[in-house]
Amino acid sequence: MSDNHSFDVVSEVNTAEMHNAVVQAQHEIAVRYDFKGTRASIEYDKKDQKITMLADHKAQLDTVVQMLKEKMAKRGIAVTALKRGKLEEASHDSVREIATLHVGIESDDARELVKSIKQLKLKVQAQIMDNKLRVTGKKLDELQQVIAHLKKNGPEYPLQFVNLT
């Protein structure tokens, strides 16, 4: 048994499940009666973690976004990982929105998380490592308290707790 235990705090999206959610949303757009003959579409760029949604008008675009969120939730992807972009005018009187998926913990948020962990007054250390956070401590109970605290008081995007040793 090691003296120190640790875990990493990350913010990731399962790209395979996200791809499946987009494919399901594309299929629903293709078969729904209220989308027949419209420009409604959805595309997923895995490399850049961007989702481009196109529709004839804003209300239809909102329906496409809602459809995507439902598919994401069914596949176990946190809906809060989707950062919506601004509404743009596209060609042929249609509207476009480019949403991004939140990957990694932003440096400002990482500093805030470290600060909130220190305020717990537990015997744990938190350090920022690129776009993730590593928390180490001698007692597993204290690490579990940190996880519970971060689940309750973390940022608006989803956090995962991995590599608990």
N, C-alpha and C positions, 0 to 999 in steps of 0.2 A: 504494500500500500504506500502510495507516495505521500509526502508531507504536505504538498500543496495541490489544491484542486483548481481547475479553471474552466471557463467557458467563453465562447465568443458570441458577441452580439452582432448580428448582420441584418441587412435588409436585402433580400433577394427574391426573385420571381422565378418559378420553375418555367423555363421557356417552352418546354414540350407541352405542358398543360396549358400555357397561355396560347400556344399555337392551336391546340385542340379547341379551346374556347372560341377563338376567332373563326375557325373553320365551322363550328356549330352555329355561330352567329351569321356567317355568310350563308349557310344552308337555310337558316330560318328566313333571312332576307329574300332568298331566291324563291321560297315556296309560299310566303305570306301573301294573301290576296291584296292587302292594302299597300304592298310594295310593288305590285305588278306594273310594269311600264315606267318605273321611276329610275332615277340615277343612284339610288341608295346603294352604297357599297362600303366595305371595310377591308383594309389591308394591314398586314402586320410585318414590320421589318425587324427580324430577330436581332440583327447585328447592332442596330442603333436603338433597339427597344422602343420603337415608335409605332403607333397605330394611327392610320389615316382613315377618317370616316367622312364619307361624302353623302349628301342628301339633297333633295329638291328645296327644302325649306327648314327653318330652325326646329319646328315641332317634330318633323320627321327625323332630323338628326338626333334630337333628344330621345326619340324612340329607339334609334339604333344604339345609342350609348347605353340606354337602360337594358336593351337586349344583351349587349356585351357584358354588362355588369352581372346580369343573371347567370350567364354562361360561366363567367369567372368564379362566381360564388359556388356554383354547382361543382366546379373542378377544384375547389379548395384554394383558390387564389384570392388573397385579400383584396377587396374592391378598393380599399384606400391606397393601394399601390398605383392606381391609375391617376396620373396628374393630367387633368384636362387642359388643353391649350385654348387659344382664343379663336373665336369664330371668324372665318375668312370667307370672303366672296370668291366663288370659283367660277369657271366658265359655264356658259349656258344657264344663267340664273340659278345656279346651285350654290350650296354652302359646304364648306370643308372645315374640319377640325382635326388638328394633329395632337393626339394625346401621347404622353410618354409614360413609361413604367419606371417607378422609383426603384433604383438599384443602388445600394451602398448607403452608408450613413454620412450625411453632410458634416463637414468639419465643425460648423457652429453647433449643430445638434449634438455631435460627439462630445464637445466641450461641456455643453449643458448636462448631458447624461453623466459625465464624470463628476461634475459638480454635485448633482443630485445624489449620486452614489456616496460621495464623501459625506454629505449631510446626514446619511443614515447612521453614521458613527459605528460602522461595523469594521471588523479587522479584515478588510479586503482592499486590494489595489485594482485600479482600473487604468488601462493605458490605451491610447488611440493608436491603431495600426492601419494605416492607409484609410480604407473606407469601412473599417470594422472596429470593434472595441473588444479588448480582452480583459476579463475580470478574473483575478486570482485570489485565493484565500485558503486558509488551513481547514475551515469547517464547511462541509457541504450545506449545512443548515443556513449558514450566513449567505452562501451563494444563492440558495433557493429564495431567501428573503430579497436579495437584489433582483432576481428574475421577477418575482411577484411585484416589486416596486416599479420596475421598468415596464411591465405589462400595463400597470395602472397609470403611470405617469410619463410614458414615452411620447415620442413625437406622433404626428397624425398619420404617418405612414407605418406599414407593418414592420415589426422586428421579429427575427427568429433567434433562438438561443441554441447554438450548436456546439459540438465537441466538448460536452460536459465530461470532465475526467476527475 
